[in-house]
Amino acid sequence: MGSLELRIPPVAVVIIVAAGMAALSYGVSAPVAIPARLPVALTLVVAGALVALAGVVAFRRHKTTVNPFTPEQSSTLVATGIYRYSRNPMYLGFLLALIGWGVYLASWVSALLLPAFVVYMNRFQIGPAERAMSAKF
């Protein structure tokens, strides 16, 4: 296991990336005119929250762990509900919320951190969890 694998809470990663996006937005003046910026941003953030919540609800219904640090303690491989469409709806929801935050900031430079979020989550959260699921199920 890599030194950062399953070590930083995903919500903390979201907060760090969101703060970095804000810092870039305010530090580098590169505003973008986005029509209906606030409603679009709010829609993306709410959609992200709903997608992530649907993932948590599905895990709770199947009585399996939502703890991102202990995927090996999963009791069930969930493949229904939102999991029919995404293997990682909680992380997808976080990404949608971050995209909404980027729209709200209206600065193209803030979007530069979105690929970093995706790469980090794939390498240090999703990859280790998928390996644990493959070994168990």
Helices and strands as residue ranges (DSSP letters): H 10-27, H 37-61, G 71-73, G 81-84, H 89-105, G 108-112, H 113-121, I 122-126, H 127-136
